[in-house]
Protein backbone atom coordinates (compact mmCIF):
# COMPACT_ATOMS: atom_id res chain seq x y z
CA UNK A 1 0.00 0.00 0.00
CA UNK A 2 1.38 3.41 -0.97
CA UNK A 3 1.58 6.35 1.45
CA UNK A 4 -1.27 8.01 -0.44
CA UNK A 5 -3.44 4.93 -0.01
CA UNK A 6 -2.57 4.75 3.69
CA UNK A 7 -3.59 8.37 4.21
CA UNK A 8 -6.81 7.87 2.24
CA UNK A 9 -7.69 4.85 4.38
CA UNK A 10 -6.89 6.56 7.66
CA UNK A 11 -8.83 9.70 6.70
CA UNK A 12 -11.88 7.95 5.22
CA UNK A 13 -15.02 9.70 6.42
CA UNK A 14 -17.40 7.85 8.73
CA UNK A 15 -20.98 8.54 7.69
CA UNK A 16 -23.88 7.39 9.87
CA UNK A 17 -27.27 7.11 8.17
CA UNK A 18 -30.47 6.76 10.20
CA UNK A 19 -33.88 5.60 8.99
CA UNK A 20 -36.82 6.66 11.12
CA UNK A 21 -39.33 4.12 9.81
CA UNK A 22 -40.13 0.65 11.14
CA UNK A 23 -41.94 -0.52 8.02
CA UNK A 24 -39.84 -2.92 5.95
CA UNK A 25 -39.09 -1.65 2.43
CA UNK A 26 -40.61 1.72 3.22
CA UNK A 27 -39.66 4.76 1.18
CA UNK A 28 -37.70 6.01 4.18
CA UNK A 29 -35.68 2.80 4.44
CA UNK A 30 -34.97 2.68 0.72
CA UNK A 31 -33.92 6.32 0.58
CA UNK A 32 -31.53 5.67 3.48
CA UNK A 33 -30.02 2.67 1.72
CA UNK A 34 -29.69 4.62 -1.54
CA UNK A 35 -27.91 7.47 0.24
CA UNK A 36 -25.54 4.99 1.90
CA UNK A 37 -24.66 3.51 -1.49
CA UNK A 38 -23.87 6.95 -2.89
CA UNK A 39 -21.63 7.73 0.09
CA UNK A 40 -19.81 4.41 -0.24
CA UNK A 41 -19.21 5.07 -3.94
CA UNK A 42 -17.37 8.24 -2.88
CA UNK A 43 -15.10 6.26 -0.56
CA UNK A 44 -16.81 6.90 2.76
CA UNK A 45 -17.27 4.24 5.43
CA UNK A 46 -21.00 3.96 6.14
CA UNK A 47 -23.14 2.61 8.95
CA UNK A 48 -26.88 2.39 8.35
CA UNK A 49 -29.26 2.16 11.29
CA UNK A 50 -32.63 0.84 10.17
CA UNK A 51 -35.79 1.59 12.08
CA UNK A 52 -35.74 -1.93 13.51
CA UNK A 53 -32.35 -1.17 15.10
CA UNK A 54 -33.67 1.96 16.82
CA UNK A 55 -36.23 0.33 19.09
CA UNK A 56 -34.57 1.63 22.23
CA UNK A 57 -36.34 2.27 25.54
CA UNK A 58 -37.54 5.85 26.00
CA UNK A 59 -34.41 7.86 26.69
CA UNK A 60 -33.08 8.49 30.15
CA UNK A 61 -29.41 9.11 31.03
CA UNK A 62 -27.20 6.05 31.26
CA UNK A 63 -29.25 3.59 29.22
CA UNK A 64 -26.63 3.59 26.45
CA UNK A 65 -23.86 2.31 28.70
CA UNK A 66 -22.84 -1.24 27.91
CA UNK A 67 -22.94 -3.41 24.80
CA UNK A 68 -26.63 -3.03 23.86
CA UNK A 69 -28.17 -1.53 20.72
CA UNK A 70 -28.47 1.95 22.20
CA UNK A 71 -24.81 1.87 23.16
CA UNK A 72 -23.80 0.83 19.65
CA UNK A 73 -25.80 3.73 18.23
CA UNK A 74 -24.17 6.25 20.57
CA UNK A 75 -20.67 4.90 19.84
CA UNK A 76 -21.38 5.23 16.10
CA UNK A 77 -22.43 8.86 16.59
CA UNK A 78 -19.22 9.50 18.52
CA UNK A 79 -17.18 8.30 15.52
CA UNK A 80 -19.33 10.05 12.91
CA UNK A 81 -17.80 12.65 10.61
CA UNK A 82 -21.17 13.11 8.92
CA UNK A 83 -24.79 12.16 9.52
CA UNK A 84 -27.81 11.58 7.27
CA UNK A 85 -31.30 11.53 8.78
CA UNK A 86 -34.31 10.23 6.86
CA UNK A 87 -37.74 10.42 8.46
CA UNK A 88 -41.30 9.67 7.47
CA UNK A 89 -43.77 12.48 8.06
CA UNK A 90 -46.10 11.64 10.94
CA UNK A 91 -48.70 14.35 11.58
CA UNK A 92 -46.40 17.09 10.40
CA UNK A 93 -43.21 16.07 12.20
CA UNK A 94 -40.52 13.40 12.52
CA UNK A 95 -41.26 9.92 13.81
CA UNK A 96 -41.08 9.34 17.55
CA UNK A 97 -38.67 6.51 16.79
CA UNK A 98 -36.14 8.89 15.27
CA UNK A 99 -36.60 11.59 17.90
CA UNK A 100 -36.05 9.11 20.74
CA UNK A 101 -32.89 7.80 19.06
CA UNK A 102 -31.53 11.33 18.68
CA UNK A 103 -32.24 12.00 22.37
CA UNK A 104 -29.54 9.40 23.09
CA UNK A 105 -27.02 11.90 21.75
CA UNK A 106 -27.18 13.31 25.27
CA UNK A 107 -24.94 10.38 26.27
CA UNK A 108 -22.17 11.20 23.78
CA UNK A 109 -18.70 11.32 25.32
CA UNK A 110 -16.29 13.03 22.93
CA UNK A 111 -14.01 16.11 22.98
CA UNK A 112 -16.70 17.92 20.96
CA UNK A 113 -20.02 19.00 22.44
CA UNK A 114 -22.75 16.66 21.21
CA UNK A 115 -22.40 16.65 17.38
CA UNK A 116 -20.58 19.96 17.12
CA UNK A 117 -19.37 20.59 13.56
CA UNK A 118 -20.86 17.38 12.14
CA UNK A 119 -22.68 17.94 8.84
CA UNK A 120 -26.22 16.59 8.85
CA UNK A 121 -28.18 15.89 5.69
CA UNK A 122 -31.95 15.66 6.17
CA UNK A 123 -34.61 13.98 4.04
CA UNK A 124 -38.32 14.13 4.87
CA UNK A 125 -40.64 11.59 3.24
CA UNK A 126 -44.39 12.06 3.05
CA UNK A 127 -47.54 12.37 0.99
CA UNK A 128 -47.82 16.15 0.94
CA UNK A 129 -45.66 19.24 0.66
CA UNK A 130 -46.86 20.91 3.86
CA UNK A 131 -46.13 17.93 6.13
CA UNK A 132 -42.74 17.15 4.65
CA UNK A 133 -41.69 20.81 4.86
CA UNK A 134 -42.48 20.98 8.58
CA UNK A 135 -40.80 17.60 9.14
CA UNK A 136 -37.67 18.81 7.39
CA UNK A 137 -37.68 21.98 9.48
CA UNK A 138 -37.93 19.88 12.66
CA UNK A 139 -34.94 17.72 11.67
CA UNK A 140 -32.88 20.82 10.99
CA UNK A 141 -33.93 22.35 14.31
CA UNK A 142 -32.89 19.21 16.21
CA UNK A 143 -29.61 19.20 14.29
CA UNK A 144 -28.88 22.79 15.35
CA UNK A 145 -29.76 21.93 18.96
CA UNK A 146 -27.17 19.15 18.85
CA UNK A 147 -24.57 21.71 17.66
CA UNK A 148 -24.46 20.00 14.27
CA UNK A 149 -24.38 21.70 10.87
CA UNK A 150 -27.49 20.96 8.76
CA UNK A 151 -26.46 21.13 5.13
CA UNK A 152 -27.65 24.13 3.10
CA UNK A 153 -29.89 21.83 1.09
CA UNK A 154 -32.49 19.68 2.82
CA UNK A 155 -34.73 17.38 0.78
CA UNK A 156 -38.42 16.54 0.80
CA UNK A 157 -39.73 13.66 -1.28
CA UNK A 158 -43.05 11.98 -1.82
CA UNK A 159 -43.58 8.30 -1.03
CA UNK A 160 -44.06 6.25 -4.19
CA UNK A 161 -45.63 2.90 -3.46
CA UNK A 162 -44.80 1.38 -6.86
CA UNK A 163 -41.11 2.28 -6.60
CA UNK A 164 -40.48 3.93 -3.23
CA UNK A 165 -38.37 7.02 -3.64
CA UNK A 166 -38.06 6.46 -7.38
CA UNK A 167 -34.64 4.99 -6.77
CA UNK A 168 -34.57 2.16 -9.29
CA UNK A 169 -35.75 1.63 -12.83
CA UNK A 170 -37.71 4.23 -14.77
CA UNK A 171 -38.41 7.45 -12.90
CA UNK A 172 -40.74 10.39 -13.33
CA UNK A 173 -39.48 13.96 -13.55
CA UNK A 174 -40.46 14.42 -9.91
CA UNK A 175 -38.44 11.37 -8.87
CA UNK A 176 -35.44 12.46 -10.91
CA UNK A 177 -35.61 15.86 -9.22
CA UNK A 178 -35.64 14.24 -5.76
CA UNK A 179 -32.63 12.05 -6.61
CA UNK A 180 -30.75 15.07 -7.94
CA UNK A 181 -31.44 17.02 -4.76
CA UNK A 182 -30.31 14.12 -2.58
CA UNK A 183 -27.11 13.82 -4.60
CA UNK A 184 -26.34 17.49 -4.01
CA UNK A 185 -27.19 17.19 -0.31
CA UNK A 186 -24.88 14.18 0.06
CA UNK A 187 -22.05 16.04 -1.65
CA UNK A 188 -22.41 18.74 1.00
CA UNK A 189 -22.32 16.15 3.79
CA UNK A 190 -19.30 14.38 2.31
CA UNK A 191 -17.38 17.57 1.65
CA UNK A 192 -17.47 18.73 5.23
CA UNK A 193 -17.15 15.19 6.62
CA UNK A 194 -13.91 14.75 4.69
CA UNK A 195 -12.51 17.90 6.27
CA UNK A 196 -13.57 16.68 9.72
CA UNK A 197 -11.87 13.33 9.12
CA UNK A 198 -8.66 14.92 7.87
CA UNK A 199 -8.55 17.24 10.88
CA UNK A 200 -9.13 14.59 13.55
CA UNK A 201 -7.52 11.36 12.29
CA UNK A 202 -3.93 10.55 13.23
CA UNK A 203 -1.74 9.81 10.23
CA UNK A 204 1.62 8.05 9.84
CA UNK A 205 3.13 11.53 9.45
CA UNK A 206 1.37 13.20 12.36
CA UNK A 207 0.82 11.89 15.90
CA UNK A 208 -2.69 11.81 17.27
CA UNK A 209 -3.79 14.95 19.06
CA UNK A 210 -4.47 14.43 22.76
CA UNK A 211 -7.35 16.17 24.51
CA UNK A 212 -5.62 17.89 27.42
CA UNK A 213 -8.60 17.21 29.67
CA UNK A 214 -8.40 13.47 28.93
CA UNK A 215 -10.98 10.93 29.98
CA UNK A 216 -11.62 12.70 33.27
CA UNK A 217 -13.29 15.64 31.50
CA UNK A 218 -15.40 13.20 29.45
CA UNK A 219 -16.66 11.57 32.63
CA UNK A 220 -17.34 14.92 34.24
CA UNK A 221 -19.26 16.06 31.16
CA UNK A 222 -21.44 12.95 31.25
CA UNK A 223 -22.11 13.54 34.96
CA UNK A 224 -23.02 17.16 34.28
CA UNK A 225 -25.39 16.18 31.49
CA UNK A 226 -27.08 13.66 33.72
CA UNK A 227 -27.48 16.17 36.52
CA UNK A 228 -28.97 18.71 34.14
CA UNK A 229 -31.85 16.44 33.15
Secondary structure, DSSP 8 states (H G I E B T S, - for coil): --HHHHHHHHT--EEEEEE---STT-HHHHHHHHHHHHHHHTT-EEEEE-GGGG---S--TTTT-SSSHHHHHHHHHHH-SEEEEEEE-BTTB--HHHHHHHHGGGG--SSSSTTTT-EEEEEEEESSHHHHHHHHHHHHHHHHHTT-EE-S--EEEE--SSSGGG-SSS--HHHHHHHHHHHHHHHHHHHHHHHHHHHHS-BTTB-----TTHHHHHHHHHHHHHHT-
